[in-house]
Amino acid sequence: MLSTISLSQTALARTAAVSSKKGRTSQIVRAETTDLAKAAERVQKQGGLYANFASEQSLSYLNGSLPGDYGFDPLGMSDPEGAGGFVTPEWLAYSEVIHGRWAMLGAAGCIAPEILSAMGAIPQTGDEAIWFKSGVIPPAGSYDKYWVDPYTLFFVEVVMMQFAELKRYQDFRYPGSQKEQYFLGMENAFGGSGNPAYPGGQFFNMFNLGKTEADMNTLRLKEIKNGRLAMLAMFGYGAQATITQEGPFKNLCDHLADPVHHNMLTNFATAMKH
């Protein structure tokens, strides 16, 4: 809790040499007491609920340089002193952005077919428009409306996603490396900006948003906030699908029509009966 942070303690600035398994040495710098005071004030003003979970320890390395950084790290996963191996603070910050983007696409993609089906805007009806029932590999589902058999389609998806994900991972490890690898004459478009989470360019910022650094920081903050909400939404979609066996739009309509009998508590009670 921020209220329990004692900033009258001695300065926490300390530099530690940490050797990784590969023999490399990194420098870890903690914030001084005056910096912690400023960080605590920043989180109290901007952090909202996050302020209840920030601590002196987390604020000593979460200094506000990341979008949406309010000192929230109750498990200390981003503490550079405990970093090592594959999961590093840099990887965690990067993966949160990537997962947030996938979740935003997923949250919209799960509910949009149901809404469009209810409007009559698409020919799919019933289970065909529900995200966890449509496109399920047999015998759990049916692929009658797809252009190829389910196993071929699954294999094609795995290969294409693996290719894209490996290129993304290489860009994280070696920023700008994709510019050096041949890719159908589009190498310059994948050169990146030096920050793998925000590569920019004609594909990843096609509308040239964020012309100034201040505008870009605002957009990054909005993106990470919406991404976090979307990750929670996807978790909620999955929980509702398991408990109610209905899609998110149907769940929403049922709740709006009868909030007393269709809510989280009644859903849990129904699940417990089964």
N, C-alpha and C positions, 0 to 999 in steps of 0.2 A: 504494500500500500504506500502511496506517496506520502500520506500523512505520517507514516512512521519513519520516513527517511530522515536521518540525522546528518545534516550537512555541516555540522560543527566538528565533524571528525577530521582527522588529519587528511591531507590531500591523498587522493587515490591514484594520482598519476604514477604509473609505473610501466617500465618497458621490460618485457620478458622475451628472451630468445627461445623460440620453440622449434625444435628440430623435428621434421616430419620423417616418415619412414624412408623417404627418398634422399634424406640427408640435407634437404633444403632448410634454410632458416628464415623465419618470419618474425617481424617485430609486432608486438602487441602493446598498444598504448591505451591506458585508461584515462578517463576524464578526471580533471582536477575538481576540487570542491566547488570552485566558482562556476565551472562548467556544469556540474551536477545541479547547482542551484538554478541555472538558466534552463537546463533540460527539464527539471521538475516544474518550473513555472510554465514552460511551453506545453507540457503534457496536461497540466491542470487546466489550461485555457482551451486546448484543442482536442485533447484526447477523449473526452466524453467518458464512456464506461471503461475505456482502456486505462484511464488514470487509476482505477481501483486495483490494477494488477501490476503497475510499474513499480520497480524497486530500485534501490541504490545500485545494486549489482547490474541490472539490465540497462539502466540509464548510463552506466559507465562505458558501454560499448554501442548502444543504440542511440546515436547522437542526433537523429533527425535527418540524416543525409539520404535515407531511403524514403520513397513515397509511402505515406501512410504509417510512418514509424512513430509510435507513441510509447515506446518502452515496453511493449507487451511481449514478454518472453518468459512465462512462468516456469518453463522447464529448462531454461538456460541453453536451448539448442543452438542459439546464434552466438553464444559466448566464444570468442576466439581462443580463449585458453583451453577450452575443451574440444576444439575442433581437431579433426584428423581424419584421414582416409577419404572416402568418397563424399560423405555428407559434410560439407563445409558451410560456414555462414554465407559465403558468396553463392553457393549452390542453392541453399534454402531460399535466399531472397529471389534468385532467378526463377526457381521452380514455382514459387508462389505466384509470380506474374504469369507464367505459362499455364499453370493449372487454373488460374482465374479466367484466362482467355478461353480455354477449353470449356470451362463451366458456363461462361456466358453464352457461348455457342450452343452448348448442350441444353441449358435451361430454356432458351428460346426455341430450339429445335424440338424439344419434347412436348411443349404445349401448343406450338403453332399449328401442327396438323389437326389437333382436336378442335381448335377454334375455327380453322378454315373448313373443317368437315361440318361443324355445326352451322356454319354460314352457308354451306352448299357451294363453297368456292372450289372444292376439290372433289373428285369422284369417290375417294376413299371414305368409307363409313364404318361405324362400329369398331371392332378390334383392329381394323386396318389402320386406323388413325391414332391408336394408343401406342406410345413409344416403347413400352416393354412387351407388347404383344405383336407388333409388326416387325417383320424381319428377323424373327427368332429361328435359329437353326432347328430343323425337324429332329425329333418328333414334337418338340415343344411348340413349334410354330409352322407357318407355311410360307413358301417362297413362290407361290404360283404367279404372282404379278411381277416378278423380277426378270431381267433379260437373260439370266443364266442360272444354272443350278447353284444351290447354296454353298456347296463346298468349293466350287471354283471361285465364286464371288468372295468368299472368306479368304481364300489363299491370295487372291489379287489384292485385297485390302491390306492383308498382313505385309506383303512385299512392298507395297507403295508407302505404307505408314512407316515401315522400318527404314526405308530409304530416306524419307523426309526427317525422321527423328535422328538418324545417325548424322545427317548433315547439320542438323540443329545442335547436336551435342558437340560435334567438332568445332562449330563456331563458338560455342561456349568455352571450350578448352583453349582454342587458338583464335581469338577474335580477328576477323578479316581474312581467315584462311580460305573461305569459300570463293573469294575473288581470284585465288590462285588455281583453283580447280576448274577444269573445263566443264561447262554446263550449257551446251547448245547456244553458245554466243551470248549468254545472259550473265556472265561472270560479274560484271560491274554492278549489276542490280543486287547481287548478294554480297557485296563487299562489306556491308555493315557500317556502323558508326563508331566501332570500338567498344560499345556497350551491347553485349549480346541480347539483353532483354529488350532493347529498343533499337533494332537495326536500322530503321528508317528506310529511305530509298523509295524508288518508284513503285515497288510492290507492297512494302510494309508501312508506307505513309504516302499513299497515292494521291491524297488530297492536300498534301503539304501542310498539315495542321501543326500548330505550335511554332509559329514563325520566330518567336522570341523564347529565351530560356525560361522566363517567368510563365509564359503561356504553356510551354511544354511541361513544366513542373505541375501546373494546374491540371493538365490532361492526365498526367501520370497518376496524380492523386485520385482523380475521379475514376480512373481505370481500376486501380487496386481496390478501391472501396466497392465498386460494382462487382469486381471479380470475387471478393470475399463474400458478398451477398449471394452471388450466383453459386458459389461452392456450397453454401448452406442450403440454397434452394435445391441443388441436385441431391444433397443428402435427404432433404425433405421429400423430394419426388420418389426416391427409392424406398423410404420408410412408408410413405402412403401407398405405394404400389404393393408392397409386401402385406400391409395390414388391410387395405380396403379393396385391393384388386381392381382399382379404377384409376383412370388417368388424372393428371393434376387439374385439368379444366373441369372435369366432372366433379372432383372433390371440391373445387372452389364454388361451383354452382350449388352443390348440395349444402355447403356451409352458409352461403348467402341466403338460401331459401329457408333453412332451418338451423341456425347456429347453435341452438340448445342441444339438438340431438346429433349434430354433425360437427364435431370439433376434435381436437387432439385427445382430450380425455376420454370421450366416448369411443373414439377409434381404438385407443389402447385397451379400454374395457372390453370391447368386442373381440380384440385379438386374444386377450387373456382367456375368454370363454372357449376359444377354439384350441 
